[in-house]
Amino acid sequence: MKKDELFLLHSVLYYVLEYLKMEGKTREDDVKLYDEFNVKPGHLHKTKLQHKCAVFLLAYVIARAISSELPKAEGLGQRLGKLLEELFEELKRRGEEVPVEPP
């Protein structure tokens, strides 16, 4: 995926998160994890890998938010959590900042 496509996906998922927050469906600790990662869609100076991590963090938060309505989403959240661990390890190997621990 190209970096500009990743920015677009990041933006879309960010707006989905904002909607779920308005509806009161998100878990505060999950949203805090994304916020503390501190890579937002408009942060063009961040690396492609950092944006990829942010996209998967958003997907994780969204999956956990909808898991009460879609029971199969709970397993998705767990799989995304494991993938995030691998992505965060890649960030560390590259010497990039990892401000949070994976879920």
N, C-alpha and C positions, 0 to 999 in steps of 0.2 A: 504494500500500500504506500502510495506517495505521501509525503509530509502534508501537502495541502488537503488531501483526502482525509488524513488522520485528524487534522484540525477541524474539518467539517463534521466528522463523526463525533469528535470530542464535544463540539458545540451542541449537536443534537442531543446527545446523552446528558449534557449539562442541563438543557432545558427540560428534559424528562425528569431529572432529579428535582429541579425547581418546582415543577408541577406536583410531584409526589410529596415534596415538603409542604406545599400549600394545602394539600389534601390531608396532611398529617399521617402519612403512611410510612415515612422513613424512620429508621432507628437513629437516635441521636449520636450514638457512638460510631455508627457507620459513616454518617455525614461528617463527623469530626475527623475521621480517618482521611477522607478525601480532602477536606479543608486544610488539614495539617500537611498533606503532601505538597500543597501549594504549587500546583501546575494547573493553571486555568486555560480555557480555550484561547484566550487572547495573548498568552505568553509565548509569542513567536520566537523569543530568544532561547527557549528551552529546547532540548534535544528531541529528536524523533522518538527515542526510547523512553524519555520521560513522559512524553505525550501518550505513548502506547501504554505505559503503566497507569497513567491517569484515566485513560479510556477503560482499561480493565478494572480499575478501582470503581469507576462509575457503574460499570456493568454489574460488579459485585454488589454495590449498594442497592441498585435497582432490583436485582434478583432477590435480595433479602427483603426488600420493601414489599414486593408483590408475592412473596412466598406464602403469606397467610391466605391469599385468594387463589393461588396456583400452587398446590403442594409440590408439584414436580420442580418448581423453581428453587426449592431449598437445596436439592442436590446440585443444581447449577451453581448456586452460591458457593458451595463447598469446592466444586471443581475450579471455579474462578479463583478462590482463595489459594489453592495449590499452584495455579498458574502464576498468580501474583508473587508467590514466594520465589519462583524461578526468575521472573522478570526483575525483582528487586535484587536477587543475587547477581544478575547480569549487570545491573547498575553499579553494584559494589565492585565487581571485577573491572569495570571501566573507570573506576575512580570517581563516579558521579555521586552527588549527594543523595542520600536516602533518608529523608526526615522522619519517616514513620516505619514501624515494623509491619510486615504483612499480616493480614487478619488470620 
